[in-house]
């Protein structure tokens, strides 16, 4: 998106807040106009009280009037600025809060193929630093900008009124200031992009280490990771300091140009007084207006930097908001009421990317309702890809996946996933209590139903022994529980869902014998009467399956029972000899 596109989109997004913004602009205009009272008052005091014209007595009443007017104007300006800042900040923060929810919603609704392209740390950086850029612009810079513009315009207009010929000097300086501001605007925008990318690198590095800390410790790689983080940190520091250099240099350059112009104008204004074309009071007012003019210019220059950064942040936010979401339900998509659980793959072909080899190639399989099917094959053969097509985590490029003879693309997505349960090999629990994690299987479940599911999953054994019982906090990703305990919570969650189609990634391959026995009992209860697809790693699981699919290079090359496939002496028997025997 171009800068103009981003600004236009920001303007459209702010439409619900136009009323408040209009009031804020009015208040900002009032605050800016009221800044003219002080220069006018001091000029009148100088011209009528301190140094009145020859033959005139000092007008003391004028002194009291203008001092009172200055005080009242300042109080009104402060009140106007307060309410203007509050209204602007409220509108801006409300818009950003809305975007925060939209960003979160968009990320949750991303297709897995699109989600996999993003580093978690980069998504976190978009949420934090990019939105913060927008926050700074709308909550701090924008209110100041409004007052600065009004102050500048009104002061400039009054200077023209006092001495238009003298004010022409500023008109000559304006193009120089405009060029400097425009030049720095481009530099700041480009440098902001670099800085935000380095922030994303830092966030990704940190998120990676937090999730993989045990691996780092296991291999004694702390010095390596510290060095890697230091390099990322140094890259961020360099980018940030470059951005800071541009931001801080811009007002200095603009200020230098303006101070030079002010000095020239002051010299010229003194000459105007000496030749009698400008009174002493008016020259003092003119100088005060020059100060009024210089301060807004510095603020305007700073705002340009903030605006450049916020436009970059908005562009990065819009990039996320414009990502595709999971395919919407077709018009007239079918609801699922009763499901037997038969699953069929018809000529299914799938690839993760057009420039990658196919992950599945013309797969044809029929799985009867209630059948237990084991998927066997070497790593990368396509086992996980195949089961991920059933809940439509990915969409096949060719072919059809059916449940009970119905094309799953014709089923409402929420209904489809409601009848499917998944127990991964490494179950991910969410931060919260054990009760909340089991309830995730069905959010309207009662506490009694949750405890019943936990008993069937053999989780009740360890949960009741905990001091807080079901209220025990599991920690991030369930870190406070053992692997076997997390597995039993995941099985309880699936039992509570009561799915008709079950997808299991072998859940006992890294457990002790006691935990394995408990989990096998729980899995037997979970699998009873359900269509089950198991990515199998253990011989015991393979032999319990009704049928085995041997997958190789994305194709189902053998189908049969354990004994049938061994008797054929094909690919499965070779894998069995190498891995299971």
N, C-alpha and C positions, 0 to 999 in steps of 0.2 A: 504494500500500500504506500502511496505517495504521502508526503506531508499534508497536502491539501485534502486527500481522501480521509486521513485520520482526523483532521480538524473538523471536516464536514460530518463525520460519524460521531464525533464527540458532541457536536452541536445538536444532532438529532437525538442522541441519547439524553441530553439535558432538557429536552422538550417538556417533560412533566414538571420541571422545576422553574419554568419560565416566569411564573407569577412571583415566586420568592426572589428570583434573580432580578426581576424588574424593580421590586421594592428595594433590594440591596443596591442596585445601580442608582436609584433615586437618592438613597441615603448617602452613597458615596459621592454623588454629584454635590449634594448639600454640604458634605464635609469638605470637599475640595474648594467650593466657592467661599465657604466661611474662612478659609485660610487667607483670603484677600483682605480681611478686616484689619488684621494686625499691621501689615505694611501701610495701608491707608491711614490707620490711626497714628502710627509713629510719624508718618510724613506730616500729618496735620498738627501733631504736637510740636514737631520741630519748626514747622512754618508759621504757626500761630501763637505758640507759647514760649518756646526757648529762643527762637530767632525770628520774631515777627518782622514784617516789612517796615522800612524806615517810616517813622511818624505814627506807628500803630502800637498800642499798649498790648501786653500779653493777655490773651483770652483764656483766663483761668477756668472758666466754665467749660470751655472746649476740652481742656485737659481731663476733667472728670467724666465728661460725656464719652470721650474716645477710650479712656481706660475702662469704663464700665462696658462699652460696646465690645472691646477686646476680650474681656472676661466672659461675657455672655456668649460671644461667638465661639470661644474656645470650649466652653462647656457643651454647647449645642453640637459642635464638631466632634467632641469626644463621644457623646451619646450616639450620634449618627454613625460614627465609625464602629462603635461597639455592636450596634444592632446589624449594621451592614456586614461586619465580620461574622457574626453569629449566623445570619441567614445564609451567607455564602458557604460557610463551613458546614452547616446543616445540609444544604443541598448537595455539596460535594461529597460529604461523607455518606449520605444516603445513596447517592449514585454508586460510589465505590463499594458500599456494602452489598448493593444489588449485583454488581459485577462479581464480587467475591462468591456469592451464591451461584451465579451463572457459571463461573469458572469451575467451581466444585462440581456442579451438575454436569457440565460438559465433560470433565475428566471421568466421572463415573460412567457416562454414557458413551465413551469412546469405544470403538471396536478394539478388541485385543490386538489386532494387527497394527492399528495405529498407535495404541498405547505403548506397545513394545518398542516403538521408535524413540521414545522419550526417556531420558534419564530421570529418575525420581527427584534428584537434587535440582534439576533444571525446572521441573514443575513447581517445586517448593519455592525456587527463586522468583518465578513469575507471581506466585501468591504473595510473597513478602516484599522484595525490593522493588519490583515493577509497580505494584499497587502503591507502595510507599511514595514513589516518585509522583504518582497522581495525587496522593494525599497532600503532599507538600505544596503542589501547584495550586490545588483548589482551596485548601484550607488556610494557607499562609500567603502565598504570592498573589493570588487573584484579588483578594480584598485590597491589598496594598496597591496593586496595579490600577484598580478603578480610581482610588483616591489620587494616585500619582498622575493619571491621565487628566483628570478634571483639574487638579491643581496646576498642571503644566499649561493646559489650554487657557484656563481663566487668567493665570498670571501673564501669559503671553499676550492675551487680548488686552489686558489692562496696560501692559508696556507699550503696545502699539498706540493705545489711546493717549498715553502720556507723551511719547515721542516716537512716532513711527519711523523717522529717518534713522534714529539711533538703533532701533530694533532690527533694522535690515541687516545689521552685522550678524545677528543670530541666524537669519535666513541663509546667509552665506555658509555658516558653519553646519547647518542641518544636513546637507548631503554627505559631508565628511563623517558625521556621527552615524548616519544611516548606513554608510558603507562599512564602517567598523563593526557596527552591531550585526549586520548581515553576515559578514565574514566570520565573526566569532560564533554566530548561530550554527553555521555548518560544522565548524570545528567541534563545538560542544556536543552536537547531535551524534557525530561519528564517534567521538570519544566515549559518550554515554553507552553506545551499543557495545563497544569493547569492554567497558567496565561491567556491564550487566552480564556479558558472556563469562567474564572471569568470576563473577559472583556465582553463576550457575555451576562453574567448574568446582568452586570451593564447596558449595552445597552438595554436589554430587559426591565429591570425595568424602565429605563428612558422613553423608547418609550411607555410603558404601561401607565405611569403617564401622559405623554403629551397628549395622546388620551383620557384618562379617568379623566381629572382634575376636571370636573364638578361633577362626582360621588364622588370623594375624598372630595371635599368641601361640597357637599350636606350631607354627613354623618359625617362630622367633623373628618375625618380620617387622617388629616395631620400628627399628631404625630406618628401614626402607620406606615404610609408610609415612614416618615423620618427614623424611626427606622429600617424598612426593608431595605431601601437604605443604611443606615449606616452599616448594617450587610454585605450586598453585597460588599460595599466599603472596609470594613475591610478584607473580604476574598480575594479581589483583592490585597489589600496592602500586606497581608501576602504572597500570591503567588508571587507577583512581587519582594518583598524583598528577597525571597528565590532564585528566578532566578538571581537577582542582586548579591547575595552572591556567587553563583556558577560562574557567569561570571567574577566577580572581583577577586575571589580566584584563578582561573585558571592561569592568567598571573603571579600572585604572586608566585605560586608554581613553574611554569616553570622558572621564573626569578631567584628564589632562587637557583634552581638546576644549572642554567647557570652561575650565579655569582660564585658559589662554584667552578665550573669547570674552570672559567676564572682565579680565584685566584690561583688555582693549576697550570694552564698553565703559568701564569705570573712568578710564583716561579720557574717552570722548565725552562722557557725561559731565566731567569736571569742566571741560572746555565749554560745554553748553551752558553751564552755570555762569562761567566767567564772562561769556558774551551776552548773558541775559536772556537766553532762550528757554532756560529751565530754572524754576525756583529752587531754593534750598530744600524746602519741604518735599517737593516733587522728586528731586534727585535722591533724597533719602528713601522715599517710597520706591523709586525705581531700583535702588540697590537691594532693598528688601525683597522685591519681586524677583530679582536675579537669584537671590538665595532660594526663594520659593521654586524657581525654575531648575536650579542645579540639583536639589534633593530629589525631585521626581525623576529627573533624567537618570540619576544613579540607580534609583529603584526600578526604572523601566529597563535599564541595562541588565540588572540582576534578574528581573522577571523574564527577560528573553532567554537567559540561561536556564531558569527553572522550566520555562515553557518548552524549550528544546528537549530537556530531559524527560518532561512529562509526555511529550509527543512520542518519544522513543518507547517509554513505558507503555503508553496506550497502544502503540503498534504491536508490541509483544503480547499484550493482553488480547487484542483483537485476533492475533495469529492463533491463539488457543481457542478463542470463542468461535473461530471459523472452521475449526477442525471438524471432520465428518463425525456423525454419531451413528450408533447401531441402526441398521435399516428399520424403518418404521413398519408397523404392521400393515399388511396389504389391506386395501378396502374390502370389507366383508371378511376379514380374517376370522378363522373359526375358534371358538372357545372349546376347551376340553373339559368334559364332565367326568365320564368314566373312561379309564384307560387300562387296557390289558397289558401293554408294554412290549409288543412286537416291534423290533427295529430292523429296518431294511436299508442297505446301501446299494444304490443302482448306478453303475458306471460313474462313480464319484472320482473326480480329479481335482486336486487342490495344490496350489503353490503359494508360498508366503509373499513372494515378490516375482514380477515378470522376469527379472534377470537372474533368478535362482532356479535350480532344478526342481521338478515337481516333487512335492512331499508325499502325495498320494496319486496313484496312476490307475484309473479305471477299476476301482474297487467295487466288487459285487458280492454282497453277503446278506443272507437272511437269518435273523435271530428270532427265535420263537419267544412268545411271552413266557416269562418265568425261567428262561434258560440262563445258565451260567456259562459265560464264554470267556476264556482266557486269551489275551493277546500276547504273543510271544515273538521275540525277534531281537536282533542286536540293537545297540544304542543308535538312535537316529533313523531307525527303519520306518517310522511313521505311526507307531502305536498311539502315542499321546495325541498326535494330530487327528487321528481317526476318531477317538472318543470326544475330542473337543468340538467336532462338527455336530454332535448330537444336541447339545444345548445351544447351538448356534453361537459359540464363542468366535468361530470363524465361519465364513460362507464359502461353500464349494464353488469353484469357477464353472465346473460342469458336473452334471449328474444330479441325483436327488437322494435325500435322506428322508425316510418315512418312519412315522410311529403309527402302528395299527393301520398301515396303508395310507395314511394322510401325509402329504408333503409337509415337512416341518416349516417351510417358508409360508405355508398357508395357515399356520396356527399362530394365535396371539403369543408373542414372545413371553409375556409374563406367565401365561398358562403353561407353555412348553416347559419353562424352567421350574415351575411349581411341581411338576410330576417327576423331576429328575433330582437325584441326590448324589453328591460328590464327596468322597473321602480321599483326600490326597495323601501321598506318602509322607509329606512334611506339612501337617495341618497348621494353618495360620489362625491363631486366636486373636481376637481384638481386645484392646485395652478395656478392662472392666472386670466384673465378677464372673465366677463360673456360671452362676444362674443366667446372667445376661448373655454369655457366650452360647449356652445350650439353647436359650430362647431364640437366638438368631435363626434357628431352623424354621421356626414359625412364631412370628412376633406376637400373635394373639394367644399363645399358649398359656395355660394357668401354671402356677407353681407346682401343683400336683402332677400335671402332665410332664413337666420338666423333670421332676424327680423320678417319675416312672421310666422315662427315657434313659435317665442316667443309670437306674438300676439295671435295665436291659443291656446297657453298654458296659456293665461292670465298673462304672465310674463311682457308684455310690460308696464302694468299699473305701476309697481313699478320701473322697470329699467329706464324708461324715467324720473322718479322723482329723480333719483340719480344724484349728481353733475357731475360725469364722465360718466353717462349713461352706454352703453354697454362696455366701457373700464374700468369699476369699477373692482378692484381686489377683488376676493371672499375670499382670505386667504386660509390657509391650511384646506382641507376638507370642504371648504365653510363656515368657522366659522363666517365670517362677515355678513352672511345672516341669516334670520330667517328660521325656519323649513319649513314654507309654501313657502317661496321664493325659497329655495333649491329644493322643490318638483316641482315647476313650471319650474325651469331651467331644471330639469331632464326630465319632460314631453316634453318640447321644444326640448331637445336633441333627445328624441325618435321620436317625430313628424318629425324632420328633416331627420331621418334615413328612415322614411316611410316603416316600416316593415310590413310583411304579417302576422306574428305570434307575438303576444304581451304577455309578461309575467309581471304581476303586483303583487307586494306585497302590500296589502291594504295601500294606501298612505294618508289616511285622519284620521287615528285613534287618532292622538295626536294634532289636529289642532283646532284653533278657528273656529266659525261658518262662518265668512266671508271668511277665507282662504279655508275652506272646500268647500264652495259653488263655489268658483273660480276654485278649483282643480277638482271638480266633472264636471263642465262645460268643462274644458280642457280634462279630461279623456273621456268624451262622444265623443268629436271630435277625440281623439286619437283612441278610440275603434271602431269607425264607419267603418264597412266593413272588420274588421280584426278579425282573430281568436284570442281569448283572454283567457288566463288562469290566473285566479285571486286567489291568496291565500287570502281568505276572512276572515275579522275579524268583519265586521259590517253587521247588518241585512239589511240595505239599499242596500249594494252591493250584498248580497246573493239573495235578491228578484229580482234584476234586471238581474240576470244570466239566460240564457236559460236553463241550467241544473246545478245541484249541484252534486259533487262527495264527498261523505262522506268517509274519509279515517281513518282507525283505525289499528294500529300496522302494517303498511306497506301494508295493503290490502284495496281495494275499496269495501266497504261493502254495500253501497247504492248509487244508481244513480237515479236522477229524478228532477222535478221542486220542488220549495219550497213547494207548496201546496200538491203535490203528496207525498213528504217525510213526511210532517206533518200528512197526512192522514194515513200513514202506521203505525205510532206510534212506530217506531224503534229507532235506535241509534241517528239519526239526530234530531228527535223530542225531545228526552231527552236532547241533547245538546242545542237545541233551548230553551227548558223550563228553563234550568239552566243558559244559557248565554245570550240569545237574548230577551227572553220574558220580 
